[in-house]
Amino acid sequence: MKKILLALALIVTMAVIAQKNVVAPDAAKVAFAKTYPGAVKIKWEQEAGNYEVSFTLNGQKGSAIYDPKGGLVESEQEIKVTDLPAVVSAYMKNHYKGVTVKGAAKITKADGTVNYEAEIKGKDVLFDANGKFLKEVKD
């Protein structure tokens, strides 16, 4: 029984390590390199069948999600909280009284659709390009 438990623990540990050391498909790596030349601090993770890459470019943090064939799903660029649209800031003040927005991002989908993200403790609050509330997503 101890051998079975030990083997199971080893398998689980290897699965966790494999998740942290994701190797993205070459197509995704090539597409990323073309879109973000000069990016540093590159880290790949697997996300729902796709591959998310976090990086820094020209001092700004960002991320992008690619499908296995190298197609861009979306990109996210960190922005200052003060750069969120005014309607987003007003919504946050009215609906999240006393809560500090810790970070913000501009998300651009592959089709060009823009969303904004306001990060608060434990969740991200998403808005469309016009500042209309879309949803909350747990971190």
C-alpha positions as CSV (number, residue, x, y, z in Angstrom):
1,M,0.0,0.0,0.0
2,K,2.8,2.4,0.8
3,K,4.4,1.7,-2.6
4,I,1.1,2.6,-4.3
5,L,0.7,5.8,-2.3
6,L,4.4,6.7,-3.0
7,A,3.9,6.1,-6.7
8,L,0.7,8.2,-6.7
9,A,2.5,11.1,-4.9
10,L,5.3,10.9,-7.5
11,I,2.9,11.0,-10.4
12,V,1.1,14.1,-8.9
13,T,4.4,15.8,-8.2
14,M,5.6,15.2,-11.8
15,A,2.3,16.6,-13.2
16,V,2.7,19.8,-11.1
17,I,6.2,20.2,-12.3
18,A,5.2,19.6,-15.9
19,Q,2.5,22.4,-15.6
20,K,5.2,24.9,-14.4
21,N,7.6,24.0,-17.2
22,V,5.3,24.3,-20.2
23,V,6.9,24.0,-23.6
24,A,4.8,25.9,-26.1
25,P,4.4,24.6,-29.6
26,D,6.9,26.1,-32.1
27,A,4.1,27.8,-34.0
28,A,3.1,29.7,-30.9
29,K,6.7,30.6,-30.1
30,V,7.3,31.9,-33.7
31,A,4.1,34.0,-33.7
32,F,5.0,35.5,-30.3
33,A,8.6,36.3,-31.5
34,K,7.3,38.1,-34.6
35,T,4.7,40.1,-32.7
36,Y,6.8,41.0,-29.7
37,P,10.5,41.2,-30.8
38,G,12.7,42.3,-27.9
39,A,10.4,40.9,-25.2
40,V,12.2,39.6,-22.0
41,K,11.2,37.7,-18.9
42,I,9.2,35.3,-21.1
43,K,7.2,32.6,-19.3
44,W,4.8,30.2,-20.9
45,E,1.8,28.5,-19.2
46,Q,-0.9,26.2,-20.5
47,E,-4.4,27.6,-20.3
48,A,-7.5,25.7,-21.4
49,G,-5.8,24.1,-24.4
50,N,-4.0,27.3,-25.4
51,Y,-0.7,28.8,-24.4
52,E,-0.3,32.0,-22.4
53,V,3.0,33.8,-22.5
54,S,3.8,36.5,-19.9
55,F,6.6,39.0,-20.8
56,T,8.1,42.4,-20.4
57,L,8.5,44.7,-23.4
58,N,10.0,48.2,-23.1
59,G,9.5,48.1,-19.4
60,Q,5.8,47.2,-19.6
61,K,4.3,43.9,-18.5
62,G,2.0,42.1,-20.9
63,S,0.7,38.7,-21.8
64,A,-0.7,37.0,-24.9
65,I,-2.6,33.8,-25.5
66,Y,-1.9,31.7,-28.5
67,D,-3.7,28.6,-29.8
68,P,-1.5,25.5,-30.5
69,K,-1.2,26.5,-34.2
70,G,0.2,30.0,-33.3
71,G,-3.1,32.0,-33.7
72,L,-3.4,34.9,-31.4
73,V,-6.4,34.6,-29.1
74,E,-5.9,37.8,-27.1
75,S,-3.2,40.1,-25.7
76,E,-3.2,42.0,-22.5
77,Q,-1.2,45.1,-21.7
78,E,-0.8,46.4,-18.2
79,I,-1.9,50.0,-17.8
80,K,-1.9,52.5,-15.0
81,V,-5.1,52.4,-12.9
82,T,-5.5,56.1,-13.7
83,D,-5.6,55.2,-17.4
84,L,-8.8,53.2,-17.1
85,P,-11.7,55.0,-18.8
86,A,-13.5,57.4,-16.5
87,V,-16.7,55.4,-16.7
88,V,-14.9,52.3,-15.5
89,S,-13.4,54.2,-12.6
90,A,-16.8,55.6,-11.7
91,Y,-18.4,52.1,-11.8
92,M,-15.7,50.8,-9.5
93,K,-16.2,53.6,-7.0
94,N,-20.0,53.1,-7.0
95,H,-20.1,49.3,-6.9
96,Y,-16.9,48.5,-4.9
97,K,-16.9,51.2,-2.3
98,G,-13.8,51.2,-0.2
99,V,-12.0,48.6,-2.4
100,T,-8.7,49.6,-3.9
101,V,-8.0,48.8,-7.6
102,K,-4.6,47.2,-7.5
103,G,-3.9,47.0,-11.2
104,A,-5.4,47.5,-14.6
105,A,-5.0,46.1,-18.1
106,K,-6.2,46.7,-21.6
107,I,-7.2,43.4,-23.3
108,T,-7.4,43.1,-27.1
109,K,-9.0,40.1,-28.6
110,A,-7.9,38.6,-31.9
111,D,-10.8,40.3,-33.7
112,G,-9.8,43.8,-32.3
113,T,-12.4,43.9,-29.6
114,V,-11.0,45.8,-26.6
115,N,-11.9,45.1,-22.9
116,Y,-10.6,46.7,-19.7
117,E,-9.7,44.9,-16.5
118,A,-9.7,46.3,-13.0
119,E,-7.9,44.1,-10.6
120,I,-9.1,44.0,-7.0
121,K,-8.4,41.6,-4.2
122,G,-9.4,38.1,-5.3
123,K,-11.0,39.0,-8.6
124,D,-10.8,40.8,-11.9
125,V,-13.6,43.1,-13.0
126,L,-14.1,43.2,-16.8
127,F,-15.6,46.0,-18.9
128,D,-16.1,46.5,-22.6
129,A,-14.4,49.3,-24.6
130,N,-17.3,51.7,-23.6
131,G,-16.8,50.9,-20.0
132,K,-19.9,48.7,-19.6
133,F,-19.6,46.1,-16.9
134,L,-19.2,42.6,-18.3
135,K,-18.4,40.3,-15.5
136,E,-16.2,39.4,-12.5
137,V,-13.6,36.6,-12.7
138,K,-12.0,35.1,-9.7
139,D,-8.2,35.2,-9.7
